[in-house]
Amino acid sequence: MPEPLKNMFNRPLLVSAAGAIQAVRPDFQVPAFLGRVFDARWGALELKQRVRQIAQALRASLPPEYPEAVSVLVRTVEQYIAREGEKMTFEYTFLPDFVEAFGVEDPDHSLPALEVLTRWSSAEFAIRPFLLRYPERVQAQMLRWSRHESALVRRLSSEGFRPRLPWGMGVPALKKDPSPILPVLENLKNDPAETVRRSVANCLNDISKEHPALALELAQRWSGVSAETDWVVRHACRGLLKKGHAGALAQFGFEQGVAGVAVENLLADAAVRIGERFRFSCGVRNTGAVAQKIRLEYGIDYLTGSGKVSRKVFKIKEMHLPAGAAEPVERQQRFEDLTTRKHFPGPHRLRLLVNGAELAALDFEVK
């Protein structure tokens, strides 16, 4: 089994971080801070609980006045950056979490602090309560950050603005009306940093869930601007493509539900145990008289803990299939439990999709 992610928050990390803080604030009491972190509850805490416990231990160990306390953390991060350059260090996420937990009442100090802290550990989660509390102010700040010299600050302006940020606090107003996000995405769509462009694509993919027409309008306008924007458009439309959305398929030259294509000899494991791999194979043949552009995918109907079904779609490949030609397919799907997906025993279903249309399916059992 892989090492639990929560174990990255360990004593060596916190001893090192405490030493860096003490270098900025000599009266910082390292033993007292470590004692507050590694108390009797620590072993039972999960990842986000550990992050918050470290932030709470910092609050109890730093000066009682919030502006002075957050200033210590900002100066500590500035020292890290001066020595090592900017980084996205997830293990230091307790630094922006400190601002999220204790600074929402003080945006005058918290927003400038996040601008620095995100250059060492992303503040995409910490900015969310500020978006809820001060929407107009923070939206204007996001637009300014989208022009920042630091790629990590620019990334915060799009990643923190995502309507459906995974693991992040919800911002219902952005799901309903994503228009405040659009100027930020326009500024960043051709950003020189790949990590920023990826964030733009993820943000636009989020928008497409509630506003597919708006997402496709942007995709059409950005297509052909550069190789970088073409990648952004493709990645942003992946959710619509997996749903077989006619407009998204047309954007990339696919016909919805291609005729004259058949899935042949679909074979698969009858059962798979949790922790093992499910295997299947088939052939995809163009039975028509002309070559066809094909987007080939497979979907799995997963059984959830509540007994419902959740379908996930996975891309196999895109291709031009000549008339009469067949393409062999072999795939394996992991059924190992992950942080983002748990598996449950019971009936599941495999589906083969061509340009969003189901052409073959079979059932299998998860044990």
Residue frames as qw, qx, qy, qz and C-alpha x, y, z in Angstrom:
[[0.000, 0.888, 0.461, 0.000, 0.00, 0.00, 0.00],
 [0.363, 0.589, -0.061, 0.719, 1.30, 3.52, -0.77],
 [0.307, -0.180, -0.498, 0.790, 2.32, 5.75, 2.13],
 [0.016, -0.824, -0.563, 0.070, -0.68, 7.82, 3.34],
 [0.312, 0.672, 0.090, 0.665, -0.38, 11.40, 2.15],
 [0.434, -0.866, -0.067, -0.239, -1.02, 12.71, 5.65],
 [0.848, -0.385, 0.006, 0.365, 2.32, 11.27, 6.77],
 [0.520, 0.521, -0.001, 0.677, 4.20, 14.01, 4.92],
 [0.253, -0.794, 0.117, -0.539, 3.34, 16.20, 7.89],
 [0.872, -0.205, -0.371, 0.245, 5.94, 14.64, 10.16],
 [0.552, -0.762, -0.043, 0.336, 8.36, 15.69, 12.89],
 [0.586, -0.114, 0.276, 0.754, 11.39, 16.34, 10.64],
 [0.178, 0.609, 0.429, 0.642, 9.29, 18.68, 8.47],
 [0.324, -0.881, -0.280, -0.200, 7.90, 20.57, 11.43],
 [0.659, -0.547, 0.025, 0.515, 11.25, 20.79, 13.20],
 [0.476, 0.136, 0.334, 0.802, 12.72, 22.33, 10.05],
 [0.024, -0.727, -0.416, -0.546, 9.79, 24.74, 9.62],
 [0.510, -0.824, -0.227, 0.101, 9.93, 25.76, 13.27],
 [0.636, -0.328, 0.121, 0.688, 13.64, 26.48, 12.93],
 [0.294, 0.393, 0.382, 0.783, 12.96, 28.71, 9.91],
 [0.263, -0.837, -0.357, -0.322, 10.31, 30.61, 11.86],
 [0.639, -0.676, -0.106, 0.351, 12.64, 31.00, 14.83],
 [0.570, 0.026, 0.204, 0.796, 15.30, 32.46, 12.54],
 [0.021, 0.585, 0.327, 0.742, 12.82, 35.24, 11.75],
 [0.508, -0.690, -0.019, -0.514, 11.30, 35.48, 15.24],
 [0.345, 0.376, -0.771, 0.382, 13.95, 34.48, 17.83],
 [0.350, -0.191, 0.629, -0.667, 11.45, 34.22, 20.71],
 [0.804, 0.047, -0.332, -0.491, 9.43, 31.55, 18.86],
 [0.508, -0.410, 0.706, -0.276, 9.32, 28.58, 21.24],
 [0.481, 0.289, -0.742, -0.366, 10.07, 25.52, 19.13],
 [0.104, -0.019, -0.968, 0.227, 9.48, 22.83, 21.82],
 [0.341, 0.325, 0.539, -0.699, 6.13, 24.35, 22.81],
 [0.545, 0.408, -0.282, -0.676, 5.04, 24.52, 19.16],
 [0.404, 0.209, -0.870, -0.192, 6.01, 20.89, 18.51],
 [0.065, 0.113, 0.879, -0.459, 4.23, 19.80, 21.68],
 [0.480, 0.378, 0.273, -0.743, 1.02, 21.46, 20.47],
 [0.555, 0.376, -0.532, -0.518, 1.30, 19.75, 17.08],
 [0.541, 0.128, -0.830, -0.034, 2.21, 16.24, 18.21],
 [0.467, -0.292, 0.489, -0.677, -0.33, 15.82, 20.98],
 [0.437, -0.015, 0.877, -0.199, -2.28, 12.70, 21.91],
 [0.651, 0.543, 0.357, -0.392, -4.74, 13.21, 19.02],
 [0.145, 0.665, -0.507, -0.529, -2.16, 13.52, 16.25],
 [0.197, -0.161, 0.938, 0.235, -1.99, 9.88, 15.21],
 [0.341, 0.474, 0.803, -0.123, -5.73, 9.68, 14.55],
 [0.242, 0.726, 0.063, -0.641, -5.96, 12.90, 12.51],
 [0.710, 0.474, 0.445, 0.269, -6.49, 12.78, 8.74],
 [0.545, 0.257, 0.175, 0.779, -4.71, 15.00, 6.23],
 [0.019, -0.690, -0.188, -0.698, -6.78, 18.20, 6.42],
 [0.644, -0.741, -0.182, -0.063, -7.15, 17.80, 10.17],
 [0.761, -0.250, -0.011, 0.598, -3.36, 17.67, 10.50],
 [0.328, 0.453, 0.170, 0.811, -2.98, 20.78, 8.38],
 [0.320, -0.779, -0.191, -0.505, -5.44, 22.66, 10.61],
 [0.771, -0.585, -0.155, 0.199, -3.80, 21.38, 13.81],
 [0.639, 0.014, 0.023, 0.769, -0.44, 22.75, 12.65],
 [0.054, 0.599, 0.198, 0.774, -2.08, 26.09, 11.85],
 [0.565, -0.754, -0.220, -0.251, -3.69, 26.16, 15.30],
 [0.795, -0.373, -0.098, 0.468, -0.36, 25.34, 16.94],
 [0.429, 0.298, 0.092, 0.848, 1.21, 28.24, 15.04],
 [0.220, -0.740, -0.235, -0.591, -1.56, 30.57, 16.22],
 [0.715, -0.682, -0.154, 0.006, -0.90, 29.60, 19.83],
 [0.789, -0.232, 0.041, 0.567, 2.87, 29.97, 19.40],
 [0.367, 0.404, 0.186, 0.817, 3.06, 33.27, 17.52],
 [0.009, 0.030, 0.293, -0.955, 2.25, 36.80, 18.80],
 [0.222, 0.480, 0.779, -0.337, -1.41, 37.20, 19.77],
 [0.323, 0.669, 0.021, -0.669, -2.00, 40.08, 17.34],
 [0.812, 0.384, 0.434, 0.065, -2.90, 38.58, 13.97],
 [0.465, 0.874, -0.134, 0.032, -1.09, 41.18, 11.79],
 [0.170, -0.754, 0.634, -0.039, 2.16, 40.58, 13.68],
 [0.728, -0.133, 0.671, -0.042, 1.71, 36.79, 13.62],
 [0.786, 0.536, 0.304, 0.048, 1.03, 36.57, 9.88],
 [0.234, 0.916, -0.325, -0.006, 3.94, 38.93, 9.24],
 [0.468, -0.534, 0.703, 0.040, 6.27, 36.35, 10.82],
 [0.762, 0.200, 0.613, 0.065, 5.05, 33.68, 8.40],
 [0.550, 0.832, 0.068, 0.003, 5.34, 36.01, 5.41],
 [0.008, -0.860, 0.510, 0.021, 8.93, 36.89, 6.32],
 [0.646, -0.276, 0.711, 0.040, 9.70, 33.19, 6.81],
 [0.754, 0.476, 0.446, 0.077, 8.43, 32.38, 3.32],
 [0.328, 0.929, -0.169, -0.022, 10.34, 35.31, 1.86],
 [0.311, -0.669, 0.671, 0.071, 13.49, 33.74, 3.32],
 [0.745, 0.098, 0.658, 0.060, 12.61, 30.36, 1.77],
 [0.626, 0.745, 0.228, 0.029, 12.07, 32.00, -1.62],
 [0.059, 0.921, -0.378, -0.074, 15.30, 33.99, -1.38],
 [0.435, -0.483, 0.755, 0.090, 17.26, 30.77, -0.76],
 [0.469, 0.054, 0.871, 0.133, 15.45, 28.26, -2.99],
 [0.171, -0.008, -0.538, -0.825, 13.21, 30.16, -5.38],
 [0.648, -0.015, 0.111, -0.753, 9.46, 29.78, -5.78],
 [0.126, 0.048, -0.988, -0.078, 7.91, 26.34, -5.29],
 [0.707, -0.286, -0.180, -0.621, 4.55, 24.63, -4.89],
 [0.212, 0.210, -0.888, 0.350, 5.33, 22.72, -1.72],
 [0.608, -0.439, -0.472, -0.464, 2.15, 20.97, -0.62],
 [0.648, -0.278, -0.601, 0.378, 3.73, 19.96, 2.68],
 [0.198, -0.102, -0.299, 0.928, 3.78, 23.65, 3.71],
 [0.193, -0.515, -0.568, -0.612, 0.07, 24.12, 3.04],
 [0.430, -0.629, -0.556, 0.332, -0.41, 24.85, 6.75],
 [0.266, -0.206, -0.036, 0.941, 0.98, 28.35, 6.04],
 [0.242, -0.207, -0.365, -0.875, -1.90, 29.57, 3.82],
 [0.493, -0.476, -0.719, -0.118, -4.24, 27.51, 6.02],
 [0.336, -0.344, -0.447, 0.754, -3.20, 29.77, 8.91],
 [0.100, 0.065, -0.129, -0.984, -4.59, 32.72, 6.94],
 [0.439, -0.284, -0.665, -0.534, -7.77, 30.82, 6.05],
 [0.515, -0.430, -0.714, 0.200, -8.35, 29.83, 9.68],
 [0.398, -0.579, -0.381, 0.602, -7.52, 33.10, 11.42],
 [0.234, -0.244, 0.160, 0.927, -7.39, 35.95, 8.90],
 [0.125, 0.550, 0.704, 0.431, -10.78, 36.23, 7.24],
 [0.172, -0.883, -0.387, 0.201, -11.73, 39.16, 9.47],
 [0.251, -0.786, 0.216, 0.522, -8.59, 41.04, 8.35],
 [0.778, 0.521, 0.283, 0.208, -8.39, 41.11, 4.55],
 [0.149, 0.964, -0.216, 0.031, -6.07, 44.12, 4.62],
 [0.281, -0.653, 0.703, 0.029, -3.28, 41.94, 5.99],
 [0.760, 0.009, 0.647, -0.056, -4.47, 38.55, 4.75],
 [0.739, 0.653, 0.159, -0.036, -4.66, 39.21, 1.00],
 [0.253, 0.839, -0.480, 0.049, -1.10, 40.59, 0.74],
 [0.490, -0.457, 0.735, -0.109, 0.04, 37.67, 2.89],
 [0.834, 0.248, 0.489, -0.072, -1.55, 35.13, 0.54],
 [0.558, 0.812, -0.161, -0.057, 0.17, 36.82, -2.39],
 [0.025, 0.703, -0.703, 0.103, 3.51, 35.88, -0.80],
 [0.602, -0.234, 0.728, -0.231, 2.59, 32.53, 0.75],
 [0.857, 0.408, 0.233, -0.213, 1.21, 31.15, -2.52],
 [0.467, 0.747, -0.472, -0.023, 4.72, 31.44, -4.01],
 [0.041, -0.438, 0.870, -0.221, 5.81, 28.70, -1.60],
 [0.113, 0.213, 0.963, -0.119, 2.60, 26.71, -0.99],
 [0.096, -0.353, -0.561, -0.742, -0.50, 27.35, -3.07],
 [0.166, 0.156, 0.505, -0.833, -3.21, 29.47, -1.47],
 [0.307, -0.148, -0.648, -0.681, -5.96, 28.17, -3.78],
 [0.428, -0.488, -0.760, 0.023, -7.94, 26.78, -0.82],
 [0.305, -0.402, -0.421, 0.754, -7.21, 29.66, 1.56],
 [0.049, 0.020, -0.201, -0.978, -8.60, 32.28, -0.83],
 [0.216, -0.399, -0.806, -0.381, -12.06, 30.67, -0.98],
 [0.240, -0.672, -0.616, 0.333, -13.57, 32.09, 2.24],
 [0.129, -0.442, 0.029, 0.887, -12.41, 35.56, 1.17],
 [0.093, -0.122, -0.659, -0.736, -14.25, 35.12, -2.14],
 [0.274, -0.567, -0.773, -0.082, -17.37, 34.33, -0.15],
 [0.317, -0.661, -0.410, 0.542, -16.96, 37.18, 2.34],
 [0.019, -0.719, 0.107, 0.686, -15.64, 39.94, 0.08],
 [0.730, 0.386, 0.527, 0.202, -16.62, 38.94, -3.48],
 [0.406, 0.904, 0.073, 0.112, -16.11, 42.26, -5.28],
 [0.225, -0.870, 0.433, 0.071, -12.84, 43.05, -3.52],
 [0.634, -0.300, 0.685, 0.196, -11.35, 39.62, -4.09],
 [0.709, 0.548, 0.420, 0.143, -12.55, 39.39, -7.68],
 [0.249, 0.956, -0.143, 0.058, -10.71, 42.65, -8.39],
 [0.417, -0.692, 0.583, 0.082, -7.66, 41.26, -6.60],
 [0.793, 0.088, 0.582, 0.157, -7.76, 38.10, -8.70],
 [0.585, 0.783, 0.160, 0.138, -7.70, 40.23, -11.86],
 [0.026, -0.918, 0.394, -0.038, -4.65, 42.13, -10.59],
 [0.633, -0.419, 0.646, 0.076, -2.95, 38.85, -9.64],
 [0.831, 0.400, 0.376, 0.090, -3.52, 37.55, -13.17],
 [0.472, 0.837, -0.128, 0.246, -0.95, 40.15, -14.30],
 [0.570, -0.759, 0.308, 0.066, 1.57, 39.40, -11.54],
 [0.304, 0.702, -0.637, -0.094, 5.21, 38.71, -12.41],
 [0.287, -0.283, 0.897, -0.183, 5.13, 35.46, -10.44],
 [0.459, -0.010, -0.752, -0.473, 3.65, 32.46, -12.26],
 [0.269, -0.256, -0.885, 0.282, 2.48, 31.02, -8.93],
 [0.156, 0.374, 0.377, -0.833, 0.52, 34.17, -8.10],
 [0.429, 0.207, -0.422, -0.771, -0.97, 34.16, -11.60],
 [0.373, -0.093, -0.913, -0.139, -1.92, 30.52, -11.09],
 [0.022, -0.307, -0.728, 0.613, -3.69, 31.45, -7.83],
 [0.312, 0.282, 0.020, -0.907, -5.86, 33.92, -9.74],
 [0.602, 0.099, -0.547, -0.573, -7.31, 31.12, -11.89],
 [0.445, -0.057, -0.886, 0.117, -7.04, 28.07, -9.62],
 [0.024, -0.213, -0.653, 0.727, -8.54, 29.85, -6.62],
 [0.408, 0.223, -0.048, -0.884, -11.31, 31.17, -8.88],
 [0.230, -0.021, -0.909, -0.347, -12.44, 27.70, -10.02],
 [0.622, -0.274, -0.074, -0.730, -16.20, 27.20, -9.53],
 [0.954, -0.191, -0.128, -0.194, -15.66, 23.52, -8.61],
 [0.161, 0.673, -0.677, 0.250, -12.21, 23.47, -6.99],
 [0.815, -0.137, -0.563, -0.001, -11.64, 19.86, -5.79],
 [0.603, -0.291, -0.535, 0.514, -11.39, 19.68, -1.98],
 [0.146, 0.133, -0.119, 0.973, -12.03, 23.43, -1.89],
 [0.167, 0.457, 0.571, -0.662, -14.79, 25.42, -0.21],
 [0.308, 0.562, 0.684, 0.348, -17.73, 25.96, -2.56],
 [0.016, 0.327, 0.025, -0.945, -18.50, 29.40, -4.02],
 [0.410, 0.513, 0.752, -0.056, -22.09, 29.02, -5.29],
 [0.253, 0.834, 0.075, -0.485, -22.17, 32.46, -6.91],
 [0.002, -0.563, 0.656, 0.503, -19.40, 31.45, -9.31],
 [0.301, 0.163, 0.926, 0.160, -21.28, 28.33, -10.37],
 [0.311, 0.734, 0.551, -0.248, -24.34, 30.44, -11.10],
 [0.364, 0.931, 0.024, 0.006, -22.48, 33.29, -12.80],
 [0.810, -0.201, 0.150, 0.531, -18.86, 32.70, -13.83],
 [0.411, 0.844, 0.127, 0.321, -18.56, 36.04, -15.64],
 [0.283, -0.922, 0.263, 0.018, -16.15, 37.55, -13.04],
 [0.771, -0.302, 0.476, 0.296, -13.69, 34.74, -13.86],
 [0.742, 0.572, 0.290, 0.197, -13.59, 35.37, -17.61],
 [0.210, 0.943, -0.232, 0.108, -11.24, 38.42, -17.66],
 [0.512, -0.620, 0.594, 0.036, -8.72, 36.42, -15.61],
 [0.807, 0.119, 0.556, 0.157, -8.88, 33.50, -18.03],
 [0.555, 0.817, 0.093, 0.126, -8.47, 35.86, -20.99],
 [0.079, -0.904, 0.418, -0.037, -5.30, 37.25, -19.43],
 [0.488, -0.499, 0.716, -0.018, -3.88, 33.78, -18.77],
 [0.906, 0.307, 0.211, -0.203, -5.00, 31.64, -21.71],
 [0.762, 0.562, -0.195, 0.256, -1.61, 32.01, -23.44],
 [0.454, -0.838, 0.299, -0.039, 0.50, 32.29, -20.29],
 [0.422, 0.624, -0.656, 0.040, 4.18, 31.26, -20.66],
 [0.231, -0.330, 0.843, -0.356, 3.90, 28.95, -17.62],
 [0.425, -0.083, -0.841, -0.325, 2.44, 25.49, -18.29],
 [0.180, -0.299, -0.822, 0.451, 1.11, 25.24, -14.73],
 [0.226, 0.349, 0.207, -0.886, -0.90, 28.44, -15.29],
 [0.449, 0.158, -0.538, -0.695, -2.32, 27.25, -18.61],
 [0.332, -0.152, -0.931, 0.005, -3.31, 23.95, -17.03],
 [0.006, 0.356, 0.631, -0.689, -5.16, 25.86, -14.31],
 [0.350, 0.285, -0.149, -0.880, -6.98, 27.92, -16.96],
 [0.447, 0.024, -0.783, -0.431, -8.06, 24.70, -18.68],
 [0.242, -0.257, -0.885, 0.303, -9.29, 23.22, -15.41],
 [0.140, 0.349, 0.367, -0.851, -11.20, 26.38, -14.58],
 [0.445, 0.224, -0.362, -0.788, -12.90, 26.44, -17.98],
 [0.385, -0.081, -0.908, -0.143, -13.71, 22.73, -17.62],
 [0.040, -0.324, -0.727, 0.604, -15.42, 23.59, -14.32],
 [0.299, 0.335, 0.035, -0.893, -17.41, 26.34, -16.03],
 [0.377, 0.103, -0.718, -0.576, -18.52, 23.89, -18.74],
 [0.076, -0.213, -0.947, 0.226, -20.40, 21.79, -16.15],
 [0.150, 0.623, 0.571, -0.513, -23.07, 24.49, -15.66],
 [0.309, 0.805, -0.014, -0.506, -22.46, 26.66, -18.74],
 [0.725, 0.045, 0.565, 0.391, -21.44, 24.46, -21.69],
 [0.465, 0.795, 0.302, 0.246, -22.39, 27.05, -24.32],
 [0.126, -0.971, 0.199, 0.030, -20.19, 29.68, -22.68],
 [0.630, -0.469, 0.552, 0.282, -17.25, 27.28, -22.43],
 [0.682, 0.322, 0.547, 0.363, -17.59, 26.32, -26.10],
 [0.258, 0.953, 0.127, 0.099, -17.84, 29.96, -27.13],
 [0.293, -0.850, 0.411, 0.149, -14.49, 30.64, -25.45],
 [0.719, -0.152, 0.617, 0.282, -13.02, 27.45, -26.89],
 [0.612, 0.625, 0.407, 0.265, -13.96, 28.47, -30.42],
 [0.099, 0.991, -0.059, 0.069, -12.55, 31.98, -29.93],
 [0.430, -0.739, 0.501, 0.135, -9.27, 30.71, -28.48],
 [0.868, 0.122, 0.438, 0.201, -8.72, 27.95, -31.03],
 [0.672, 0.569, 0.180, 0.438, -5.84, 28.66, -33.39],
 [0.146, -0.979, 0.129, -0.053, -4.37, 31.51, -31.33],
 [0.072, 0.677, -0.727, 0.085, -1.31, 29.39, -30.53],
 [0.610, 0.060, -0.790, 0.002, -0.29, 25.81, -29.86],
 [0.098, 0.020, -0.727, 0.680, -0.57, 26.62, -26.15],
 [0.489, 0.089, 0.231, -0.836, -4.14, 27.88, -26.36],
 [0.701, 0.112, -0.553, -0.437, -5.09, 24.92, -28.55],
 [0.419, 0.013, -0.856, 0.303, -3.91, 22.63, -25.72],
 [0.167, 0.053, 0.522, -0.835, -5.89, 24.69, -23.20],
 [0.619, 0.104, -0.159, -0.762, -9.03, 24.40, -25.32],
 [0.658, 0.076, -0.729, -0.173, -8.65, 20.65, -25.75],
 [0.300, -0.030, -0.809, 0.504, -8.05, 20.07, -22.03],
 [0.271, 0.055, 0.338, -0.900, -10.87, 22.42, -21.03],
 [0.679, 0.103, -0.248, -0.683, -13.38, 20.57, -23.21],
 [0.227, 0.180, -0.957, 0.029, -12.50, 17.11, -21.92],
 [0.289, 0.180, 0.751, -0.566, -15.57, 16.94, -19.67],
 [0.601, 0.453, 0.050, -0.657, -17.93, 17.84, -22.50],
 [0.463, 0.407, -0.720, -0.318, -16.20, 15.36, -24.82],
 [0.025, 0.072, -0.969, 0.235, -16.58, 12.57, -22.27],
 [0.426, 0.346, 0.574, -0.607, -20.30, 13.37, -22.08],
 [0.377, 0.326, 0.756, 0.424, -20.59, 13.11, -25.86],
 [0.143, 0.742, 0.251, -0.606, -21.68, 16.75, -26.13],
 [0.659, 0.589, 0.403, 0.236, -22.46, 17.42, -29.79],
 [0.158, 0.983, -0.072, 0.064, -21.00, 20.92, -29.81],
 [0.432, -0.714, 0.532, 0.146, -17.74, 19.80, -28.20],
 [0.754, 0.072, 0.600, 0.258, -17.40, 16.87, -30.60],
 [0.528, 0.783, 0.265, 0.196, -17.98, 19.19, -33.55],
 [0.144, -0.952, 0.246, 0.110, -15.37, 21.63, -32.19],
 [0.375, -0.559, 0.703, 0.229, -12.73, 18.94, -32.71],
 [0.388, 0.400, -0.632, -0.539, -14.06, 17.49, -35.95],
 [0.083, 0.042, 0.992, -0.083, -15.98, 14.48, -34.66],
 [0.505, -0.247, -0.442, -0.699, -19.46, 13.45, -35.66],
 [0.491, -0.246, 0.589, -0.593, -21.73, 12.52, -32.78],
 [0.764, 0.087, 0.583, -0.264, -22.51, 8.79, -32.85],
 [0.174, 0.490, -0.663, -0.538, -20.58, 7.76, -35.96],
 [0.903, 0.219, 0.198, -0.312, -22.41, 5.29, -38.21],
 [0.807, 0.510, -0.296, 0.039, -20.50, 2.48, -39.87],
 [0.133, 0.549, -0.726, 0.392, -18.25, 1.74, -36.88],
 [0.877, -0.301, -0.276, -0.252, -18.53, -1.48, -34.90],
 [0.290, -0.607, 0.690, -0.269, -16.94, -2.89, -31.76],
 [0.846, 0.150, -0.471, -0.200, -15.99, -6.53, -32.31],
 [0.794, -0.013, -0.550, 0.257, -15.08, -9.39, -29.97],
 [0.236, -0.697, 0.323, -0.595, -15.37, -7.52, -26.69],
 [0.802, -0.169, -0.547, 0.170, -13.78, -9.75, -24.04],
 [0.140, -0.688, 0.359, -0.615, -13.20, -8.92, -20.39],
 [0.152, 0.091, -0.878, 0.445, -12.55, -10.43, -16.99],
 [0.447, -0.525, -0.651, -0.318, -15.75, -11.77, -15.50],
 [0.572, -0.793, -0.207, 0.030, -14.66, -10.57, -12.07],
 [0.439, 0.525, -0.361, 0.633, -11.94, -8.53, -10.41],
 [0.596, -0.558, -0.459, 0.350, -10.91, -8.24, -6.77],
 [0.100, -0.989, 0.021, -0.105, -10.44, -4.87, -5.11],
 [0.479, -0.706, 0.450, 0.266, -6.72, -4.11, -5.29],
 [0.612, 0.007, 0.666, 0.426, -6.25, -5.91, -8.62],
 [0.123, 0.380, -0.369, -0.839, -6.61, -4.95, -12.30],
 [0.669, 0.468, 0.505, -0.278, -9.56, -5.44, -14.62],
 [0.199, -0.311, 0.659, 0.656, -8.59, -6.36, -18.21],
 [0.641, 0.562, 0.452, -0.261, -10.54, -6.13, -21.44],
 [0.222, -0.268, 0.615, 0.708, -9.90, -6.22, -25.19],
 [0.576, 0.623, 0.473, -0.236, -11.82, -5.69, -28.41],
 [0.398, 0.080, 0.480, 0.778, -11.48, -4.54, -31.99],
 [0.255, 0.700, 0.258, -0.615, -12.93, -1.36, -33.49],
 [0.443, 0.154, 0.687, 0.554, -13.74, -1.64, -37.19],
 [0.281, 0.464, -0.076, -0.837, -14.76, 0.94, -39.74],
 [0.502, 0.289, 0.811, 0.086, -17.39, -0.89, -41.76],
 [0.375, 0.819, 0.193, -0.389, -18.09, 2.15, -43.94],
 [0.758, 0.511, 0.228, 0.335, -16.74, 3.13, -47.34],
 [0.267, 0.805, -0.166, 0.503, -14.75, 6.20, -46.22],
 [0.478, 0.062, -0.575, 0.661, -12.21, 6.93, -43.48],
 [0.414, -0.793, -0.336, -0.294, -13.66, 8.22, -40.24],
 [0.130, 0.494, -0.501, 0.699, -12.30, 10.36, -37.40],
 [0.728, -0.419, -0.530, -0.116, -12.94, 8.48, -34.18],
 [0.167, -0.558, 0.540, -0.608, -12.72, 9.31, -30.50],
 [0.743, -0.137, -0.651, -0.071, -12.61, 5.99, -28.66],
 [0.236, -0.480, 0.521, -0.665, -13.37, 5.80, -24.93],
 [0.513, -0.261, -0.817, -0.018, -14.56, 3.36, -22.33],
 [0.400, -0.527, 0.182, -0.727, -16.83, 3.98, -19.38],
 [0.380, -0.098, -0.883, 0.257, -17.19, 2.05, -16.15],
 [0.533, -0.599, -0.189, -0.567, -20.34, 2.18, -14.05],
 [0.275, 0.212, -0.759, 0.550, -18.93, 2.04, -10.53],
 [0.552, -0.609, -0.559, -0.110, -21.05, 0.92, -7.60],
 [0.000, -0.612, 0.331, -0.719, -20.92, 3.51, -4.81],
 [0.104, 0.047, -0.826, 0.552, -21.14, 3.02, -1.07],
 [0.449, 0.160, 0.355, -0.804, -24.79, 4.10, -1.16],
 [0.556, 0.264, 0.788, -0.010, -25.66, 1.48, -3.79],
 [0.471, 0.806, 0.089, -0.346, -25.97, 4.02, -6.60],
 [0.801, 0.251, 0.296, 0.455, -23.98, 4.02, -9.84],
 [0.055, -0.881, 0.170, 0.437, -21.31, 6.56, -10.75],
 [0.837, 0.449, 0.196, 0.243, -19.99, 6.44, -14.30],
 [0.275, -0.740, 0.359, 0.498, -16.41, 7.41, -15.12],
 [0.779, 0.619, 0.095, 0.031, -15.24, 7.76, -18.72],
 [0.530, -0.564, 0.440, 0.455, -11.64, 7.17, -19.81],
 [0.522, 0.741, -0.257, -0.335, -10.11, 8.12, -23.15],
 [0.891, -0.024, 0.373, 0.257, -8.41, 5.38, -25.16],
 [0.393, -0.202, 0.415, 0.795, -7.31, 7.29, -28.28],
 [0.473, 0.727, 0.125, -0.482, -8.34, 9.49, -31.18],
 [0.426, -0.194, 0.730, 0.497, -7.61, 8.32, -34.71],
 [0.568, 0.434, -0.274, -0.643, -8.48, 8.36, -38.38],
 [0.608, -0.046, 0.792, -0.038, -9.68, 4.85, -39.17],
 [0.186, 0.268, -0.638, -0.697, -9.52, 3.93, -42.88],
 [0.793, 0.097, -0.094, -0.594, -12.48, 2.27, -44.57],
 [0.916, 0.086, -0.376, -0.106, -12.58, -1.43, -43.72],
 [0.388, 0.416, -0.658, 0.494, -9.73, -1.16, -41.20],
 [0.733, -0.588, -0.329, -0.088, -9.82, -2.44, -37.63],
 [0.081, 0.670, -0.498, 0.545, -7.97, -1.15, -34.58],
 [0.692, -0.255, -0.654, 0.167, -7.14, -3.60, -31.75],
 [0.277, -0.705, 0.216, -0.616, -7.69, -2.39, -28.19],
 [0.718, -0.236, -0.598, 0.267, -6.31, -3.81, -24.94],
 [0.126, -0.673, 0.219, -0.695, -6.68, -2.03, -21.64],
 [0.520, -0.260, -0.719, 0.380, -6.32, -2.55, -17.90],
 [0.277, -0.721, -0.059, -0.633, -8.18, -0.63, -15.21],
 [0.251, 0.170, -0.743, 0.597, -6.87, -0.46, -11.67],
 [0.578, -0.600, -0.412, -0.369, -9.33, -1.31, -8.91],
 [0.515, -0.103, -0.522, 0.672, -7.04, -0.18, -6.11],
 [0.233, -0.879, -0.405, 0.101, -8.57, 2.13, -3.53],
 [0.421, 0.333, -0.036, 0.843, -7.26, 5.69, -3.86],
 [0.072, -0.291, -0.400, 0.866, -7.75, 8.92, -1.95],
 [0.322, 0.216, -0.174, -0.905, -10.07, 10.07, -4.73],
 [0.724, 0.041, -0.424, -0.542, -11.91, 6.80, -5.35],
 [0.423, -0.225, 0.818, -0.319, -13.08, 3.89, -3.22],
 [0.461, 0.076, -0.749, -0.470, -14.29, 0.63, -4.70],
 [0.601, -0.109, 0.525, -0.592, -17.20, -1.45, -3.51],
 [0.181, -0.023, 0.965, 0.190, -18.07, -5.08, -4.25],
 [0.515, 0.511, 0.525, -0.446, -20.98, -5.82, -6.52],
 [0.636, 0.502, 0.510, 0.289, -22.08, -5.61, -10.18],
 [0.088, -0.642, 0.215, 0.731, -20.30, -3.14, -12.47],
 [0.698, 0.605, 0.381, 0.021, -20.61, -2.42, -16.19],
 [0.381, -0.335, 0.433, 0.745, -18.07, -1.74, -18.93],
 [0.514, 0.769, 0.334, -0.183, -19.15, 0.39, -21.90],
 [0.514, -0.042, 0.423, 0.745, -17.27, 1.05, -25.17],
 [0.205, 0.849, 0.278, -0.400, -17.93, 4.53, -26.62],
 [0.492, 0.164, 0.427, 0.741, -17.22, 5.92, -30.07],
 [0.015, 0.319, 0.189, 0.929, -17.72, 9.67, -30.47],
 [0.320, -0.145, 0.400, -0.847, -19.84, 9.64, -27.33],
 [0.807, -0.012, -0.188, -0.560, -22.15, 6.81, -28.46],
 [0.564, -0.325, 0.740, -0.168, -22.20, 3.44, -26.70],
 [0.610, 0.379, -0.552, -0.423, -21.49, 0.63, -29.18],
 [0.735, -0.034, -0.677, 0.035, -20.92, -2.32, -26.83],
 [0.380, -0.585, 0.427, -0.576, -21.16, -3.20, -23.15],
 [0.727, -0.104, -0.679, 0.013, -20.81, -6.06, -20.71],
 [0.595, -0.721, 0.096, -0.342, -21.20, -6.68, -17.01],
 [0.613, 0.233, -0.652, 0.380, -18.55, -7.84, -14.53],
 [0.679, -0.676, -0.282, -0.048, -18.32, -8.37, -10.79],
 [0.164, 0.648, -0.499, 0.552, -16.10, -6.61, -8.26],
 [0.815, -0.367, -0.448, 0.033, -15.24, -8.78, -5.27]]
